[in-house]
Amino acid sequence: MTEKKDNLSKLLHDIRAKCSSLKSAADLFKDCSAEEKKEMISLMSNAAKDISRHLNELEKE
C-alpha cells in the first residue's frame, strides 16, 4: 500500500511541476526571439507530452 501511495505522490508532484514549467514557458513566450520561440515550443510540447503520460499513469492507479 505504501508503494502505491508513494507512486501516486510522485505522479502528482511530477504533474504539478510540469504544469508549472509549462505555465512559466507560456508567460515568457511573448518576449522570446523567433529562434527562442521555436525552442520554447519544443520544450512546451515535451512538457505537455509528459503531463499526458503522467495523467495516463494516474488513471491506472
C-alpha positions as CSV (number, residue, x, y, z in Angstrom):
1,M,0.0,0.0,0.0
2,T,2.8,2.4,0.8
3,E,4.4,1.8,-2.6
4,K,1.2,2.7,-4.4
5,K,0.8,5.8,-2.2
6,D,4.4,6.8,-3.0
7,N,3.9,6.3,-6.7
8,L,0.7,8.5,-6.5
9,S,2.5,11.2,-4.7
10,K,5.3,11.1,-7.2
11,L,2.9,11.3,-10.2
12,L,1.0,14.2,-8.6
13,H,4.3,16.0,-7.9
14,D,5.5,15.5,-11.5
15,I,2.2,16.7,-12.9
16,R,2.4,19.9,-10.7
17,A,6.0,20.5,-11.7
18,K,5.4,20.0,-15.5
19,C,2.3,22.3,-15.3
20,S,4.3,25.0,-13.5
21,S,7.0,24.7,-16.1
22,L,4.5,24.9,-18.9
23,K,2.9,28.0,-17.4
24,S,6.2,29.7,-16.9
25,A,7.2,29.0,-20.5
26,A,3.9,30.4,-21.8
27,D,4.4,33.5,-19.7
28,L,7.9,34.1,-21.2
29,F,7.0,33.1,-24.7
30,K,5.9,36.6,-25.9
31,D,9.3,38.1,-25.0
32,C,11.3,35.5,-26.9
33,S,13.1,35.9,-30.2
34,A,11.9,33.9,-33.2
35,E,14.7,31.3,-32.5
36,E,13.9,31.1,-28.8
37,K,10.2,30.7,-29.6
38,K,11.0,27.6,-31.7
39,E,12.9,26.2,-28.7
40,M,10.2,27.2,-26.2
41,I,7.6,25.4,-28.4
42,S,9.6,22.3,-28.4
43,L,10.1,22.4,-24.6
44,M,6.4,23.2,-24.0
45,S,5.4,20.3,-26.3
46,N,7.6,17.9,-24.4
47,A,6.2,19.1,-21.1
48,A,2.6,18.6,-22.4
49,K,3.5,15.1,-23.6
50,D,4.9,14.3,-20.1
51,I,1.8,15.7,-18.5
52,S,-0.4,13.5,-20.7
53,R,1.8,10.4,-20.0
54,H,1.6,11.1,-16.2
55,L,-2.2,11.5,-16.4
56,N,-2.5,8.2,-18.2
57,E,-0.5,6.6,-15.4
58,L,-2.7,8.3,-12.9
59,E,-5.8,6.8,-14.5
60,K,-4.3,3.3,-13.9
61,E,-3.8,4.0,-10.2
